[in-house]
């Protein structure tokens, strides 16, 4: 069922004491969960997952997620982290296909498809990212590019598997640059993604899937972005590292 959703991607930031302080502030400022609250997820670096998870009240408003996982369940993969490991420390969600993983670590749609299967098999809910570069947008190829990312990376899933997915649209040209897509630009792409889901699956699946905006959303622009009919929340980067800003974003629906 379609839900409003805010996920904080802490990326490679903080030290352990700072991570514990940040999650304590977020939990305190959010207070008790209410039926109208969005789903809130925090995605710390791997070494902090267990400790941050221990700070989350059982049945509370904040859920634990990871920033990536390996496609294999176990094995001789030094430095990697498997999906069952994430589940074993309390993770419920995992980000897959983030533009930084695609660009810096050369993750392609074949690999991401394998990671999706591994995450789902471990009981995790993937937050699957798509989005175009500035060059692609300026070449007027945004929709073809995103359609291919969806088709090759995501639409191989069964109906039951797809029902566990959250999609995040992250215009690569607006990540870490201070630039943000206008609310109209975000809505246009989100509506296109929902249309592609309806074609690949069903209208009901398209109506149910949460689609997040992931391009430098912050405490100042979140309310306008989230007011768009097909924008169901945000995948938040830098603003998730400041408790007050992150809580303001959560309260922006």
N, C-alpha and C positions, 0 to 999 in steps of 0.2 A: 504494500500500500504506500502511495506517494507521501513522503514526509518532508518537512523542512529540515535542513541539515547544515551544520557548521562543523568543519574539520580543521583543526590547527596543525599545520605541518611545521614542526620546529627545525627541520633540516639538521645540518651539522653545527648546532649552536649549544651554548651553555656548558657548564660543568655540573656534576651531580648535585652539589648543594643548591645551585641556582635552579636546577630543574625541579627539585622538591619544593623550593620556595615558590616557584611559579605555579605549580599545580595546586599548592595549598591556597594561594591567593585566588586562583580561578574558582576552585570549589567553594571557598568562603563567599566570594562575591556573587556567585550564581545562586547560592542558597538551595532550598529544597526544590525538587522537581515538581512541575505542575503538568497537567494533561496537555496544555497548549505549547509547552516548550519544544523547540526543535531538538533533534538528535544532535548531541555535542560529542565530538571525538577529538582527543589529543593524540598526536603522533610524535613521540620523543625519539631521539636516537636510540639504537638498540641497547646500549649498556644501561640506560635509565628505565627501560620498560617495566621491569618488576617493581622497582622502587616507586615509580610514579603510579603504577597500578594499585599499590598498597594504600595510596593516598585517596583513592576513589571510593566513595561510600557505596556499599552494596545496594544495588537497585536505585542508584542515584542518577543524576542528570548527565554525568560525563562518562564516556566510554573510552577504552584504550585501543589505539591503533598503531601500526608500524608503517615505516616509510618504504618498505620493499621486502621481498622474500626471494629465495632461490626456487628454481623450478623442480628440484629433486627433493625427495623426502629426507634423505640422509646420504652420507658418503664422504669421499675424500675431496672436499671442496673448501680448502683452507680459507678462512675469513668470511665465509658465507653463512647465512642464517636461513633455516628451513621453516616452512609454514607451520608444521606441527610444533616446532620450538616456540614460535610466537603464540600459538594457541595455549601452550602449556604454562605461559606466564600471564595469561588473562587477556590477550589481545582478541578483539572481536572484528577488527577491520584491518585492512592493509592497502596502502596506496600502490598502484601499479601503473607503469607507463608514464610517470611524470616526465615532463619535457627535459628535465636535467638528467634523468636516467637515459632517455632516448638519445640525447645529444652527447653527453659526456662519457657514457658507458656503452654507447652504440647498441642499445636494446631495440630490437626490431619487433614487428608484429608477430612473427613466428614464435620468438622467445616469450613474448608477453602472453600469447595464447597458452603456452605451457605453464607459465606462472599463474595465470588465472585458474587453470585446472587444479594446480597444486594447492592454491589458496582455498578454493572451494572444497576440495577433498579434506582439508584440515578444519573445515567449519568456519573459515574466515569469510568476511564480506568484503570483496574488493571495491576500492574506489578507483575506477579506471579512467585515466586521463587521455584526452585528445586535444589537439590545438595546432595552430599554424604559426609559421614564422612571419616576420615582417615582409620578407621577400615574397612569400606565398600570397599574403594578403594583397600586396601591391600589384601582384601579377593577376589578381582577380581569380585565384584558384582555391580560395578558402574552402568552398563547399565540396569541391571534388576531392580535395586533400583529406578533409575530415570524413567524408563518406568512405574513402579507402581505409583510413585508420579504423573506423568502426567495422567495416566489412571484414578486413583481414585480421584484426586483433580481437574482436569481441563477438561478432555475429555467428561464430561457430558454436556457441553455447546452446544447450537445450533450453526450452522454455523455463524449466524448473531452475536451471542454473542461472539464467539471465535474471530471474526474479530476485536474486541475491545481490545484484550489481547496483552500485551508485556510479554515475558518470560525472566526470568533472571536465568542463571546457576551460582550457587555459590558453588564451592567446599568448604565444611565446613572446611576442613583441611587447607584452605588458607585464612580464615577470621580472621583478627586481630593477625595473627601469624607471619606476615612478609613473609610467604611463598606465592608463586604464581605459579599457573599451568603454564607450558610452553605454548607457543603459539600453539604448536602442540597438546598438551593435551586439551587445550580449544577448538580448532577447532574440534577435534575428538568428543567431547561430544556435541558441538553445532550442528554438522552435524547429529549426532544420534537423537537429539531432533527434528530437522527439518524432519528427516525421519519418526519419530513417528507421527508427526503432519500430514504428507502426508498420512499415513496409517489410521489415525483416521478421517481425514477430506478429503482434496483434495490436489493435488500437488500445485494448485494455492494458497490455504491457507498456505501451508508450505513455498512457495516462498515469500508470503507477510508478514509473521509474523517476527517481530524484536526479536532477541534473544541476550540478553546482557550477558557479563561476569561480575561476581560479586565476585571475589576473590582477594582482595588486589591489584586491578589495581591502578596505580599511574602515575605521570607525566613522569616517566622514561620508563615504559613498555607499556603504552597505545598504542603508535603508532604501535608497533609490534603486539600486541594483535588484534587491530582493522584492521590490514591488512589481517587477515584471512578471507576467503570467507564467512564463516557462523557466524562470530562474528560481530554483528551490533552495538556494543557500549558497555557501561559499567554501572553497578550499583555501584556507588563509595561511599565508607565509609569514612575512615579517611582523604583521600586526598580532599574530598569535603568541609572540614572545613578550607582550605587554598585557598583563592581566586585565587592566581596566579597558584597554582597546578591544581585546578579545571578547570580553563580556558585553561591551557595547554592541559589537557585531552580532552576538547571539541574541541580544534584545532588539534587533533591528527589524523583526518581522511584524 
